[in-house]
Structures are given as C-alpha cells and as structure tokens.
Amino acid sequence: MKVVVQVVEKTISEAHIHIPDGLTEDAIRQHIVGLYNNGEMTPDLNIFQVDFESISATIVQQPQEAV
C-alpha cells in the first residue's frame, strides 16, 4: 500500500537588517520588500519558529500485479 502524507507547517523566519534613517513607514516597507525580492535578505533569514498546522494522508490505489 502506498500512502502520500502531506504535512503543513507555518515557518517563521527572522532577519536583523539595517534600515536607513529618516524613511517613512511606507518607504521602510518598500525597502524590506526590495531586499527580499532581490534575494539580499534570504541568507540572513534564520528559522525562528515552526508551527504545525495540519497533516493528511491519501491512500494511493495501485493496480494489482498480474499473477
């Protein structure tokens, strides 16, 4: 019997970055999104917390082998 198990987890990552002084709240958001989209923040992301969300299993029907 073959069973496909799917586990869903929520991963919270944390990065400590430097933001230029004097930016508005919207500019800070845009700066962070820009760092993330350019891949500049990815190496700094450390897994901070993992929360279990759900687990499910599906039985895969396999044709019987010929005798």
C-alpha beads as a LAMMPS data file, in Angstrom:
LAMMPS data file: protein, C-alpha beads

67 atoms
66 bonds

1 atom types
1 bond types

-500.0 500.0 xlo xhi
-500.0 500.0 ylo yhi
-500.0 500.0 zlo zhi

Masses

1 110.0

Atoms # bond

1 1 1 0.000 0.000 0.000
2 1 1 1.310 3.432 -0.880
3 1 1 0.252 6.442 1.190
4 1 1 1.009 10.086 0.394
5 1 1 1.369 12.128 3.577
6 1 1 1.214 15.915 3.471
7 1 1 2.353 17.961 6.455
8 1 1 1.623 21.696 6.516
9 1 1 3.758 23.862 8.762
10 1 1 3.990 27.592 9.224
11 1 1 7.633 28.662 9.392
12 1 1 8.525 31.984 10.956
13 1 1 11.922 33.323 9.950
14 1 1 13.728 36.273 11.438
15 1 1 16.345 38.573 9.930
16 1 1 18.123 41.526 11.515
17 1 1 18.657 44.202 8.883
18 1 1 19.707 47.854 8.851
19 1 1 17.221 50.430 7.562
20 1 1 18.355 53.937 6.566
21 1 1 17.261 56.671 8.982
22 1 1 14.524 59.104 8.052
23 1 1 12.322 56.781 5.989
24 1 1 8.550 56.869 6.225
25 1 1 6.644 53.725 7.206
26 1 1 5.744 53.077 3.552
27 1 1 9.366 53.579 2.463
28 1 1 10.531 51.117 5.147
29 1 1 8.055 48.534 3.860
30 1 1 9.230 49.090 0.283
31 1 1 12.880 48.831 1.344
32 1 1 12.262 45.500 3.108
33 1 1 10.250 44.116 0.169
34 1 1 13.029 45.214 -2.205
35 1 1 15.678 43.440 -0.116
36 1 1 13.574 40.277 -0.035
37 1 1 12.695 40.330 -3.749
38 1 1 16.335 40.882 -4.745
39 1 1 17.395 37.900 -2.636
40 1 1 19.574 40.110 -0.444
41 1 1 17.769 39.158 2.758
42 1 1 17.433 35.394 2.152
43 1 1 20.885 34.419 3.520
44 1 1 20.096 36.345 6.717
45 1 1 16.786 34.594 7.403
46 1 1 17.031 32.197 10.333
47 1 1 14.207 29.854 11.243
48 1 1 12.778 31.293 14.435
49 1 1 9.712 29.112 14.975
50 1 1 7.836 26.296 13.212
51 1 1 4.159 25.729 13.995
52 1 1 2.399 22.514 12.993
53 1 1 -0.755 23.338 11.030
54 1 1 -2.149 20.056 9.696
55 1 1 -1.391 16.557 8.464
56 1 1 -3.296 14.499 5.922
57 1 1 -2.830 11.133 4.256
58 1 1 -4.133 9.770 0.975
59 1 1 -4.068 6.076 0.114
60 1 1 -2.895 5.591 -3.471
61 1 1 -4.683 2.742 -5.202
62 1 1 -2.258 0.574 -7.143
63 1 1 -3.353 -1.906 -9.801
64 1 1 -2.879 -5.485 -8.664
65 1 1 0.088 -7.232 -10.227
66 1 1 -0.695 -9.966 -12.734
67 1 1 -0.101 -13.458 -11.406

Bonds

1 1 1 2
2 1 2 3
3 1 3 4
4 1 4 5
5 1 5 6
6 1 6 7
7 1 7 8
8 1 8 9
9 1 9 10
10 1 10 11
11 1 11 12
12 1 12 13
13 1 13 14
14 1 14 15
15 1 15 16
16 1 16 17
17 1 17 18
18 1 18 19
19 1 19 20
20 1 20 21
21 1 21 22
22 1 22 23
23 1 23 24
24 1 24 25
25 1 25 26
26 1 26 27
27 1 27 28
28 1 28 29
29 1 29 30
30 1 30 31
31 1 31 32
32 1 32 33
33 1 33 34
34 1 34 35
35 1 35 36
36 1 36 37
37 1 37 38
38 1 38 39
39 1 39 40
40 1 40 41
41 1 41 42
42 1 42 43
43 1 43 44
44 1 44 45
45 1 45 46
46 1 46 47
47 1 47 48
48 1 48 49
49 1 49 50
50 1 50 51
51 1 51 52
52 1 52 53
53 1 53 54
54 1 54 55
55 1 55 56
56 1 56 57
57 1 57 58
58 1 58 59
59 1 59 60
60 1 60 61
61 1 61 62
62 1 62 63
63 1 63 64
64 1 64 65
65 1 65 66
66 1 66 67
